[in-house]
Each structure stands twice: as C-alpha cells, then as structure tokens.
Amino acid sequence: MEAGVAGVYNQDELKKLQDLAVKFVQDEVKGHQRCKWLYRNKSEKYFDDIKEQNGKRMMTTYVKDKNGDPKSPINGRINGIWFCANPKYGSTDPPVTSPFGPKRLLIDAYEFLIKPPGHNFYFADFYCFSWNSKAHYVTVVVTKKDSTTDKYCTNKLIPCSYEFFRFQNNNVMITKGLWVEILYTEDIDITKYTINDCKVYENAGSKGGFAKNANCKRCNLPAKIVKDDPEVDKLTQQLKNF
C-alpha cells in the first residue's frame, strides 16, 4: 500500500513517517531533558464537571478527533485523554502559560507511566501546522497491555522510537527537538492529583481539531494514492461495540 490522500497509513508507512520524525529530531541536535510532569490544561468548568462518585473523580476518555495527519490510524477510531509532556526549556516544570485553558492537571510522569507495569507505547503521528511550520509534534499513544485499544494499536501502529520518549534511571526523558503529546487510552481517577491555575495566552481550542500542514516537506510522506483499509473499519466497529 502506498501513501496518499484517502484512507489510512499502514504500519510500513507509519514507520516511514516516524523515520521522518527521528530525522527531524536528529537534525535539531537538542538532546533530551527530564519530563517530570504530564499536564493537561482545560477550563475550570471541565474539571468542575468531573464529579466525585464512590470516592473517585473519573476523567473519562473520548474519541480522538482529526487533529494532525488525516491518515493517522487513530483518528476517530480510538478513545483517549490528551496530555502535554514537554517541560519548559532547561527545567522540569511545564511552561508557565497554555493556550488550552486556565486550569492545569499535573500527573507525575514516572509514577503514572513507568512505575506501574503493563503499559505499551506506540507512535501514531508526526505533524506541524501551516501557521507555524517550525514547531513539530509527535503523538505517542499509551495503552494498557492486552486491552481492546492495545490490540487495535498492535495491529495498526508501531512501537514508539526512543528518540522522542525514553526511560532512564527511573526518569522519563523527552526530546527537546519537538513537542511530544501523549494520548492515554484509559479513564483516570484524578482525586489524588493536583490542579493548578495557569495563565492563558490565547485560545487554541478547535472542535474537531486542525489538519496538519500538507505543504511541509519535513513531516509529509510523498503523496501517492492509498486504498481504504477494510480491516481498520472492522476493528473500529468492534471498539465502538466494546
């Protein structure tokens, strides 16, 4: 199958897309820094609406939108919760501002992702936007092993490169060369986690997401015709029925 406008990437094409992302990181030659926190910025109402039930406040997954590459196999096909991972340059703290909302949920990256066993990490996307083609993003999908979503990702995604996201001496290390976004595919009890105030510098929310910059030569595969994948549609229906 060859890459193109219609359909979705197969695993060989995703490998080529990840290779582009790895080359981008290596060309930037910025190294890695410690990622202490995963963080999620939303409105005050969003967090207020997560009500306590049976001693838990469950932040629930929702369907992945069309943000990023339109041919990514996860668009509209799996559920998850978005987190940012990049700290402020030269620090372990998140950036002091956010475009996504004035309230910020903080989760210890090591305690959440690495200390408990049973997570898999997949590469799903590499993209930029037309209004800022210098800033590039990768999407890392984190699943619970043997879950329904994990089985889908095993068949349709590829393991995430250590160039973006690695574990070293009980620390999570993250590339300085691009923005790493985490899509966690399970509901999360946020009862024990901290929610802080955060300055908002603009509103970057978009219902449905923004499509990637189709003219960027650094994050697009050569445009060829791709066929729709009936197996993807079959697995998508199984996930909806789960």
Beta strands, then each sheet from edge to edge (+ up, - down):
strand 1: 32-34
strand 2: 37-42
strand 3: 58-59
strand 4: 62-63
strand 5: 79-84
strand 6: 97-98
strand 7: 103-108
strand 8: 119-129
strand 9: 132-144
strand 10: 158-159
strand 11: 165-168
strand 12: 171-175
strand 13: 179-184
strand 14: 188-189
strand 15: 194-197
strand 16: 199-200
sheet 1: 1+ 12- 11+
sheet 2: 2+ 7- 15+
sheet 3: 3+ 14-
sheet 4: 4+ 5- 13+ 9+ 8- 10+
sheet 5: 6+ 16+
end
